[in-house]
Amino acid sequence: WAKWQARWNEEKGTIETPEEVSLRVLNADDKRKGSSRLRSRALRKLDTRRRTVKKVIALKTEANAEDLEAWKYFGELVEELGVDGMSEDEEAVEKIGNVTIPVFKVGVCEWRAPEITEYLGYIDKETRNEAIREKGGANPTPHIRTQEPSKTQV
């Protein structure tokens, strides 16, 4: 109820018109839904990385692999970063040849050390590995790294 009440417009020096109220409320709802969608994707990314690391550690333990300790570190790293440490993906479309496909454009987390991005890349690469990837469901949407800064703030 309160958000639909007309407010004072400092620029105009008048009370909002009904049209301005509607526009303000609808824009605020769109912004809220957008940030909720981004957070939801970040949470899914975190969960996927957790599952991947857990599966890789199980396989590496069974094989007594030399890089087992590195993967344990990756697991700790993912937990330490949490949902707020995941980069944001912006929805987009790319034309490849004559085909237009949906993609996610991944921004650069300026606050994140390049080594961390590299480690997360190892995890993401294993996520696409057929031995690790969960069966069923849609194929993963391609992610394209950009040089644009991510909106994620830590």
C-alpha positions, 0 to 999 in steps of 0.5 A: 500500500505504502509504495503506491502512495504519491511522493514529493518530486524534488526536481519538479517541486510537485507531488507525483502524478498517478502515472509517475507513481505507477512507473516508479513502482513498476521500475522498482519491482523490475529492479528487485526481480532482476537482482533476485534472478542474479542472486538465484543464478549465483546460488545455482553456480555455487551449488554446482561448483560444490557438487563438482568439487565433491565428486572430483574429490571422491574420484581423486581419493579413490584413484589416490591422485597426486592433485587430491590436496589441490581439489580439497583446497578448491573445496575450501575456496568455494566455501569461503567465497560463498554465494557473494563470491560468485561472479554475475552472469548477464543473459545475452544472445550470440550469433554463431554462423546462422544460429542465434543461441542464448549465452551468459556473459561473465564479468570480471570480478575486479576484487578477485585475485586472478589465481582464484579465477583460474582455480574456479575455471578448473572447477568449471571445466570439470563440471562439463566433464562427462564423468562428472556432469549429472545426467539428464536435464538441458545442456549447459548454457555457454558462458562467455568471459568478458573484460567488463567488470562484474556488478558483484561487490564483496 
